[in-house]
Amino acid sequence: MFSREAGLYMWRSIPFDKIGWDNVEQHYKDALLNHLREIFNFDEVERDIEAKNLTGGIRAVLMKRYSDRKYEAKKLFKSKGGYNDLESARAFHPPDMPYDNWLRTIEGFREEKYIKRSKANTLVREKQQFPYRGGTSSYGSTAYKNNMDWVPTYAKTHTDNQGNWVDPVAEQNYDFVNSLFQTPSFLNQLNNYLASQGKGKGKSEDYDSDNLFDNESDDEPNDNDE
């Protein structure tokens, strides 16, 4: 219920013009947190998240929910004209979303940085040389839902139900990356990099940015509200 309420509030009150929840203006974040505190006990929410063996706490839930709602906005944008008919897209007013927020969201979709990122992420999916068994969920979402590090998540999404690799290239990639994380010199380099970015000790999950759950391609997150 917590993540669902967060998503509903975001749709009603926050424009989706930023790449990732961490880049949303602080006054929007503060207003959301104040709203949620009126309904939920944050200590209980954190305990519930921990009991489900999910990582990242409330912040991770909000990051993912922002991503999911932004994806819904992108679907509406495309269905109402998209990049080919901006006039029609701008003329549309999504139910329950302030019109000014809709216009800001469209401008976010038009930013060069967003377009490049979206195309790059979609291209990765298109060029994948072997089956990916994570459905339409992103690696970040799959890792989050299963409370798994990145290397085990790669194995999970490229093996069948019996644990057999779907493609020999996928198995070779896993063996190579997994071996890197067993190499002290590589871990030293990774930890030095993470320290320079203000992050902690390195695991494979630390490779991704703070926008771990921001799915900026046109691939559907396919995650249900809690």
N, C-alpha and C positions, 0 to 999 in steps of 0.2 A: 504493500500500500504506500510505503514511503516513496519509492521510486516513481510510482504512478502519479502521485500527487505532485511530485517535483516536475514531472513531465508536463502535466496539465498547467501548472503555474508558468512554466517556461513558455508554453505556447501562447498563453494569455498575456504575458508581460515582457518577454525578452526577445529582441530581434536575433535572428540566426545569421548574423553577418560576420562572425568571427570564426577563425580556424581553431576550434577547440575551446572547451569551457574555460581553460586557464587564461584565455585572452579576452574573455568577456569583462566589461567594465565592472569595477568593484561595487558600485552602487546597486547594480542589478543583482549581484551575488548576495549582498547584504539583505536586500529586500526579500529574496527567495528564502534565505536562511531564517529571517525573522518570521516569515509566513509559516515555514515548516515547524519552527519551534512552538508556534501557537497550537499545533496539532499533535506533534510527536515529541516524545522524550528522547533526546539525542543519545543519551547513554544506553537506553534500551535498543535503539536502532543500531548503534555500534556493536552491541553484544549480539544482536541478531545476525548482523553481517559476519561477525567473527564466528558464530556458531555454524554458519553455512560454509565455513572455510574459504571465504572470499577475501581477497586482499584489497587494500587501498581505502577501506572504510567509506564514510559518507562522500568524501571527495571523488572517489572512483565511481560511485553510483551517479553522482551529478555529471561527471564527465561523460559517462556512457549515455545518460538520459538526454543530455544536450545533443550528442551525436545522433541519437535515434530520432529526436524531434526535427533536427536539421535535415535529416534524410527525408522525413515526411514532407517538409517544406520543399525540398528539391524535387520530389515527385510531383507535387502540385505545380511547381514552376514549369516543369517540362510538359505537363499535360495541358497547361493553359497557354502554350505558345513557346515557352523557353527562349533560348538564345535567338531562334529564328523569327520570333514575333514578340519582341519585348513590349510593344504597345498593348497587346492582348494580355500578356502576363501581368503587366502593371495594373491593368483595368480590373483584374480579378481581385476579390477581397475574401481571403480564406475565413471560414467561420471561426469565431472566437479569437482571432488574432487581430490586434490593432492594425489598421491600414498602414500607418507610418512604419510599423515594424516590418510589415510585408515588403514595403518599398526598400527599406534598409537591407532586408534579407536578399532581395534581388540584386542590389548593388554588391553585396558580398559575393554572390555567385558570379558576378561579372569581373571581380578583381583578378588581375593576371596571375597572382600567386595562387589563388584558389583554383583557377582553371588549369594551370600547369600541374598542380598537385593531383587534382581529380583525374586528369588524363593519364598521368604517370601511374597512379594506382590502378586504374582500369586496364592500362596496357600490361601491367604485371600479370593481372589475371588472364588476359588474352594470350600472353606468351608462355603461360605455364606449360611445361613440357610433359607433365604427368598429372594424373587425377589428384584433386584436393578433396579430402573427405570431410571437410569442416562445413559443408553446405555453403550457404551464402554468408555465414558469419565470418567476420574478419579474424585474423590470427589473434589480435588483441582481445576480441570478445570471447573467442574460444578459450584462450588462456585464463581470462577472468572467470568465466563460468565454471571451469574445471580446477581453478586454483593451481595452475601449472606454470612452470617456468617455460621459456620460449623453446628450448631444445626438445623437451618432452612433448610440447604442444605440436611441434613439427612432426614428430614421430606419430602422434595420435591422429593427426589429420592426413597422414600419408600411408596408413596401414589399414587393412580391413579388420573385420570383427575378430578374426582369428590371429591378428598380430602380424599378418603377412604384408610385406611392402608392396605397394601398388605398382611400383616401377623401380628397376634397379638403379636408375639415376637418383631417385629420391633417397634410396638407402645409402648411396655413395655420398650424397650431400650431407646426410645426417652424420655419417661416420666422420667426415671431415670436420664439420662444425663441432661435433661432440669432442673430438680430439683436441681442438683448440682450447676448449674450456678445461682441459686436463693439463695444459701446458703452462708452467709457472711464468715464463717470459711473456706469453700472451696475456695472462691475467694481470701481470704487473702493468703492461701497457694499457689495458682496459681500465684498471683502477686509477691510473694516473689521469687518464682522460676523464673518467667520471668525477674525480676530485676537482678537476679544472672546471667542471660543469656544476659543481655543488651537489653532486650525488654521492651515494654511499658506495660500499664495496660492490664489486662487479659480479653479477650473474648474467646469464644471457638475456634475462628480461630487461636489464638496464640499457640495452642497446636502443630501445625505442625512446621517443621523446615523451614529454609530459602529455602530449596529445594521444596517448596510447589508445583511447577508445574513440577517437575522432575519425570516423570512417568517411574519408573525403572522396572516395571513388563513387561510381554510380551503383555499386554493389549493395544489395539490401542487407542490413544488419540481421534481420530475421530473429530478433530477440523479443520475447513477450514481456509485457509489463508485469511487475511483481505485485 
